[in-house]
Amino acid sequence: MPLGEVKYDYIADYPRKDLVRYRPQHETGQYQRIVELSFRIEKPLADRINKEVFGGAEVVAPNSMFTRDTTIGNTSTIGFYVDEKVALAALERTLGDLEHKSEVFADVASLIDVLTKIEALELPADSKLAAFAAQWRARVIKPKGWGLINGHIWHTYLSPSLPKFLYFDDYKLLEGKINLPALQKRINESRLTDADETAQGLLQLAGTTLQELMGEEGYESAKAKLEAIGLNITQKIFEFWKQNQDLDVEFDLKSDSKDVPPFNSGINLYIRIKNRRHGVTVPFDQRSKGFIWFFSFLVWFDAVQSRAETKDALVLLLDEPGLNLHALAQADFLAYIRELAQQHQIIYTTHSPFMVDSTRLEDVRVVEDRIKDGTKVSGDLAGSSDESLFPLQAALGYSIAQNLFIAKKNVLVEGPADLILLQHIASLIEAEGKPVIGDAILVPVGGLDKLATFVALLGSNKLKLAVLHDRASAPHQKLEDLVRQKLIERKRVLDFSMFIEPQPSEADIEDMLPLEIYVSAFNATYAKELAGRNLEIGELGRHPRVVERINQWLKEKGILLLKDGGFNHYRVAQAAIPMLTVVNMKPEYLARFEKLFSKISEVL
């Protein structure tokens, strides 16, 4: 479902080894189905359909599915069906107690039958039944051949909600100079090149038009306009391009009869990059390939919705973006991707470890060309080949190198709050002359999902790993899969509930601590935000995890500490550390951690 006019070409796109056999079939209209997309009708859309079409009756179930199939001949079929009997019953209820209602809805198979019966009654045009029939007869039914109800729901609600796909590659690079009359001619003739589309994006981003640039005006007016455009573009580009901030984008309009066609006829727009450090300008296309790519990508996408005349969110498909960018420039590009992702869904392919966001490894999918199966896309990192995993391992290695050192024995914990609390209490126990975890190190990985990813990526590197995670009400599926695949032994997967008696159904590290100390640390951390409304232990609910009990209290009191709710566990852990002394901890609490450290030493 491309935003533009892209279509399949069976000569170029059909598997070549089968083309001779398939060609006669295609030429007689027997097209092969090649794509099936499955869509879910989410609750807000289902509720809207049910309210507007069926008076609130649930005919279209929330989260129900439908499909859209596409053939190599660019034809499509929709797999969507509403139970006609249920729909008719709902429509009948919307008409209340009208005369003739039961008569026209009796013994009918479709809405067409109902409308035919109503029209046969020859009721006055202003009667409710006649208006009902006229309203349905006037509705556009697409695709042809559908029933009135299915066709109306598809055309009015589902089809407009389908996402459009937009693809970007290296062919859409911006050129350093643009002949404005030639660009205008290609626009008039509807034969724009990829570079032309990017040039249009540049004009949109600059807040100007082709007609405005080609208009005749005095020197001062033209100069002011060009400088304004240059300043506007410079500000937007260098919000994300951090590699060299001593650059400015400058524009110039000039005719040059000595240039090659078409630049020797009419006005040219020149794009130049000024280096403030050296005080010189160079043509845009003489800058590095990475800068040209980054610049072109940003101006193309920044105005894509207005040029496409759509307000809908898009699915952006990027093929190997940023190949020519420096590693740190790829990080800049990821920052722009994160901003785009607030509005659009983005899918991109890469071989570069610097294009892998190490904070979102759970979003990564591996693409492999398997001999018997063909190309497979999978989130199962554990079952992927070494070649496929290499970019992920490199990305993870880079992240680790920036933050910590991996020893031969590692205890993977979920977050920095776990790390600092365990380190502090280990030092208390060690000061008493008791053993803790020896030469093993604690490694925070940023959440339970990433724990599973770390095990899958590092487990084959001859490292001894143990996992210490929060206990939720149900086992974590990814960790269970790793145990089943024998990537980590069951005995090395530990959770905090194992060291609390009686054993709770759920537990975090915070549940290993004295409750009064943690509540005091919470109140001290957020004293300003709470404005005197201190949390009291007696106000906490009955959830097994103290973190969730505090979250519930905040919600009940209408206190918003973080944008998405909850509170910062790391800040509270920091405040708790000075309070966690041998005296305050009491023997029973220290015994929990002694048992934990003993178990870690045992399994490693």
CORSUL-V562050 format. One record per residue. N is the residue number from 1. RES is the residue in one letter. BURIAL is 1 if it has 9 or more other ideal C-beta (glycine too) atoms within 8 Angstrom, else 0. Layout:
<<N RES BURIAL> <N RES BURIAL>>
This chain:
<<1 M 0> <2 P 1> <3 L 0> <4 G 0> <5 E 0> <6 V 0> <7 K 0> <8 Y 1> <9 D 0> <10 Y 1> <11 I 0> <12 A 0> <13 D 0> <14 Y 1> <15 P 0> <16 R 0> <17 K 0> <18 D 0> <19 L 1> <20 V 0> <21 R 0> <22 Y 1> <23 R 1> <24 P 0> <25 Q 1> <26 H 1> <27 E 0> <28 T 0> <29 G 0> <30 Q 0> <31 Y 1> <32 Q 1> <33 R 0> <34 I 0> <35 V 0> <36 E 0> <37 L 1> <38 S 0> <39 F 1> <40 R 0> <41 I 1> <42 E 0> <43 K 0> <44 P 0> <45 L 1> <46 A 1> <47 D 1> <48 R 1> <49 I 1> <50 N 1> <51 K 1> <52 E 0> <53 V 1> <54 F 1> <55 G 0> <56 G 0> <57 A 1> <58 E 0> <59 V 1> <60 V 1> <61 A 0> <62 P 1> <63 N 1> <64 S 1> <65 M 0> <66 F 1> <67 T 1> <68 R 1> <69 D 1> <70 T 1> <71 T 1> <72 I 1> <73 G 1> <74 N 0> <75 T 0> <76 S 0> <77 T 0> <78 I 1> <79 G 0> <80 F 1> <81 Y 0> <82 V 1> <83 D 0> <84 E 1> <85 K 0> <86 V 1> <87 A 1> <88 L 1> <89 A 1> <90 A 1> <91 L 1> <92 E 1> <93 R 0> <94 T 0> <95 L 1> <96 G 0> <97 D 0> <98 L 0> <99 E 0> <100 H 1> <101 K 1> <102 S 0> <103 E 0> <104 V 1> <105 F 1> <106 A 0> <107 D 0> <108 V 1> <109 A 0> <110 S 1> <111 L 1> <112 I 0> <113 D 1> <114 V 1> <115 L 1> <116 T 0> <117 K 1> <118 I 1> <119 E 0> <120 A 0> <121 L 1> <122 E 0> <123 L 1> <124 P 0> <125 A 0> <126 D 0> <127 S 0> <128 K 0> <129 L 1> <130 A 1> <131 A 1> <132 F 1> <133 A 1> <134 A 1> <135 Q 0> <136 W 1> <137 R 0> <138 A 0> <139 R 1> <140 V 0> <141 I 1> <142 K 1> <143 P 0> <144 K 0> <145 G 0> <146 W 1> <147 G 1> <148 L 1> <149 I 1> <150 N 1> <151 G 1> <152 H 1> <153 I 1> <154 W 1> <155 H 1> <156 T 0> <157 Y 1> <158 L 1> <159 S 1> <160 P 0> <161 S 0> <162 L 1> <163 P 1> <164 K 1> <165 F 1> <166 L 1> <167 Y 1> <168 F 1> <169 D 0> <170 D 0> <171 Y 0> <172 K 1> <173 L 1> <174 L 1> <175 E 1> <176 G 1> <177 K 1> <178 I 1> <179 N 1> <180 L 1> <181 P 1> <182 A 1> <183 L 1> <184 Q 1> <185 K 0> <186 R 1> <187 I 1> <188 N 0> <189 E 0> <190 S 0> <191 R 0> <192 L 0> <193 T 0> <194 D 0> <195 A 1> <196 D 1> <197 E 1> <198 T 1> <199 A 1> <200 Q 1> <201 G 1> <202 L 1> <203 L 1> <204 Q 1> <205 L 1> <206 A 1> <207 G 0> <208 T 0> <209 T 0> <210 L 1> <211 Q 0> <212 E 0> <213 L 1> <214 M 1> <215 G 0> <216 E 0> <217 E 0> <218 G 0> <219 Y 0> <220 E 0> <221 S 0> <222 A 1> <223 K 0> <224 A 0> <225 K 1> <226 L 1> <227 E 0> <228 A 0> <229 I 1> <230 G 1> <231 L 0> <232 N 1> <233 I 1> <234 T 1> <235 Q 0> <236 K 1> <237 I 1> <238 F 1> <239 E 0> <240 F 1> <241 W 1> <242 K 0> <243 Q 0> <244 N 0> <245 Q 0> <246 D 0> <247 L 1> <248 D 0> <249 V 1> <250 E 1> <251 F 1> <252 D 0> <253 L 1> <254 K 0> <255 S 0> <256 D 0> <257 S 0> <258 K 0> <259 D 0> <260 V 0> <261 P 0> <262 P 0> <263 F 1> <264 N 1> <265 S 0> <266 G 1> <267 I 1> <268 N 1> <269 L 1> <270 Y 1> <271 I 1> <272 R 1> <273 I 1> <274 K 1> <275 N 1> <276 R 0> <277 R 0> <278 H 0> <279 G 0> <280 V 0> <281 T 0> <282 V 1> <283 P 1> <284 F 1> <285 D 0> <286 Q 0> <287 R 1> <288 S 0> <289 K 0> <290 G 1> <291 F 1> <292 I 1> <293 W 1> <294 F 1> <295 F 1> <296 S 1> <297 F 1> <298 L 1> <299 V 1> <300 W 1> <301 F 1> <302 D 1> <303 A 1> <304 V 1> <305 Q 0> <306 S 0> <307 R 1> <308 A 1> <309 E 0> <310 T 0> <311 K 0> <312 D 0> <313 A 0> <314 L 1> <315 V 1> <316 L 1> <317 L 1> <318 L 1> <319 D 1> <320 E 1> <321 P 1> <322 G 1> <323 L 0> <324 N 0> <325 L 1> <326 H 0> <327 A 0> <328 L 1> <329 A 1> <330 Q 1> <331 A 1> <332 D 1> <333 F 1> <334 L 1> <335 A 1> <336 Y 1> <337 I 1> <338 R 1> <339 E 0> <340 L 1> <341 A 1> <342 Q 0> <343 Q 0> <344 H 1> <345 Q 1> <346 I 1> <347 I 0> <348 Y 1> <349 T 0> <350 T 1> <351 H 0> <352 S 1> <353 P 1> <354 F 1> <355 M 1> <356 V 1> <357 D 0> <358 S 1> <359 T 0> <360 R 0> <361 L 1> <362 E 0> <363 D 0> <364 V 1> <365 R 0> <366 V 1> <367 V 1> <368 E 1> <369 D 0> <370 R 0> <371 I 0> <372 K 0> <373 D 0> <374 G 0> <375 T 0> <376 K 0> <377 V 0> <378 S 1> <379 G 0> <380 D 0> <381 L 1> <382 A 1> <383 G 0> <384 S 1> <385 S 0> <386 D 0> <387 E 0> <388 S 1> <389 L 1> <390 F 0> <391 P 1> <392 L 1> <393 Q 1> <394 A 1> <395 A 1> <396 L 1> <397 G 1> <398 Y 1> <399 S 1> <400 I 1> <401 A 0> <402 Q 0> <403 N 0> <404 L 0> <405 F 0> <406 I 1> <407 A 0> <408 K 0> <409 K 1> <410 N 1> <411 V 1> <412 L 1> <413 V 1> <414 E 1> <415 G 1> <416 P 0> <417 A 1> <418 D 1> <419 L 1> <420 I 1> <421 L 1> <422 L 1> <423 Q 1> <424 H 1> <425 I 1> <426 A 1> <427 S 0> <428 L 1> <429 I 1> <430 E 1> <431 A 0> <432 E 0> <433 G 0> <434 K 0> <435 P 0> <436 V 1> <437 I 1> <438 G 0> <439 D 0> <440 A 1> <441 I 1> <442 L 1> <443 V 1> <444 P 1> <445 V 1> <446 G 0> <447 G 0> <448 L 1> <449 D 1> <450 K 1> <451 L 1> <452 A 1> <453 T 1> <454 F 1> <455 V 1> <456 A 1> <457 L 1> <458 L 1> <459 G 1> <460 S 0> <461 N 0> <462 K 0> <463 L 1> <464 K 0> <465 L 1> <466 A 1> <467 V 1> <468 L 1> <469 H 1> <470 D 1> <471 R 1> <472 A 0> <473 S 0> <474 A 0> <475 P 0> <476 H 1> <477 Q 0> <478 K 1> <479 L 1> <480 E 1> <481 D 1> <482 L 1> <483 V 1> <484 R 0> <485 Q 0> <486 K 0> <487 L 1> <488 I 1> <489 E 0> <490 R 0> <491 K 0> <492 R 1> <493 V 1> <494 L 1> <495 D 1> <496 F 1> <497 S 1> <498 M 1> <499 F 1> <500 I 1> <501 E 0> <502 P 0> <503 Q 0> <504 P 1> <505 S 0> <506 E 1> <507 A 1> <508 D 1> <509 I 1> <510 E 1> <511 D 1> <512 M 1> <513 L 1> <514 P 1> <515 L 0> <516 E 0> <517 I 1> <518 Y 1> <519 V 1> <520 S 1> <521 A 1> <522 F 1> <523 N 1> <524 A 0> <525 T 1> <526 Y 1> <527 A 0> <528 K 0> <529 E 0> <530 L 1> <531 A 0> <532 G 0> <533 R 0> <534 N 0> <535 L 1> <536 E 0> <537 I 0> <538 G 0> <539 E 0> <540 L 1> <541 G 0> <542 R 0> <543 H 0> <544 P 0> <545 R 1> <546 V 1> <547 V 1> <548 E 1> <549 R 1> <550 I 1> <551 N 1> <552 Q 1> <553 W 1> <554 L 1> <555 K 0> <556 E 0> <557 K 0> <558 G 0> <559 I 0> <560 L 0> <561 L 1> <562 L 0> <563 K 0> <564 D 0> <565 G 0> <566 G 0> <567 F 1> <568 N 0> <569 H 1> <570 Y 1> <571 R 1> <572 V 1> <573 A 1> <574 Q 1> <575 A 1> <576 A 1> <577 I 1> <578 P 0> <579 M 1> <580 L 1> <581 T 0> <582 V 0> <583 V 0> <584 N 1> <585 M 1> <586 K 0> <587 P 0> <588 E 0> <589 Y 1> <590 L 1> <591 A 0> <592 R 1> <593 F 1> <594 E 1> <595 K 1> <596 L 1> <597 F 1> <598 S 1> <599 K 1> <600 I 1> <601 S 1> <602 E 0> <603 V 1> <604 L 1>>
